[in-house]
Amino acid sequence: MTDKPEWEVYLDDEIASDIDPSDDYFAPQVAMHEALRSLLHAPEDEDDTAVAKRAVEEYRAYYAKTYHDERHGSYRFPDRGVYAVTYDLTNLAWELATLFPFTDYKHRRLSEFIISLKTLAPQEFDPDVMSQPLPVLYGIQPPANKNRGHLQDPQLLFDPKGVGAVANSYWNGYFARLLDAGLLGKEYMGYMHTDVALGLEKEDGYDRLSDFVKTCREVVATQYILIAGHILAKEAKSPTTTRRRPLNAETWRTWAARLEELAKTAPDDGEWGLKEDAAKAHEKMVDLWPELFET
């Protein structure tokens, strides 16, 4: 039995178990973990952005002290370049994000950490590299590609306990914040578009889903609208024919109508405050495209 929170047990057992802190080879990884521990241990009443920036500064100071390359006039990891650092930090933050509800302040701080890493890092990391879009910069695809399939993985959808769907609901809230901050390229909007459609449209197979997984889908769609709905609205107003799923005025009305329905029918004590958030998301959709709802 341990008094450590779940995220710290996970960090110790799953992430840091193969790292020897006395070996200099692992020093960068140890510094990464300490920066994220500082982030997640910070008091709740502190400003999220300030906490995130402090954690980034903590790691950046370590990096600058350890790997200042005078020949190139920038700060570089000795053998693999800045990609190694940003790759590890980003993947670690993404893994930890699945352990917190998207309503948790620690969840917000993990996304703020990555946003701050992107905006602050050029002062110490190679500016030419750090100016790239986040997916190019970090050399990765969103981790959800491995197992979530836009919340369509059969192992997730028909599990009555919805364990996988819960983790993916948490991850999508995190992903939405990165989209909202402009850290992901336009091509990644497809993730959001698909998951909103799955949450607000009743497609083939919908009736076979467990009620809990249906709720997870609805929660994901609602959070995407609340956090990054402006991105979808812009696309819907200038629809493209290249998408498999339509995103246009009709789509916007359909989604808004479903949110309005959820705001009336979702249980008052439902998961993650869906009823209240659905009402807010419906209002936001109307605000983003008011002429569409004029009578």
Secondary structure by P-SEA (a helix, b strand, c coil): cccccaaaaaaacccccccccccccaaaaaaaaaaaaaaaaccccccaaaaaaaaaaaaaaaaaaccccccccccccccccaaaaaaaaaaaaaaaaaacccccaaaaaaaaaaaaaaaccccccccccccccccccccccccccccccccccccccccccaaaaaaaaaaaaaaaaaaaacccccccaaaaaaaaaaacccccccccccaaaaaaaaaaaaaaaaccaaaaaaaaacccccccccccaaaaaaaaaaaaaaacccccccccaaaaaaaaaaaaaaaaccccccc
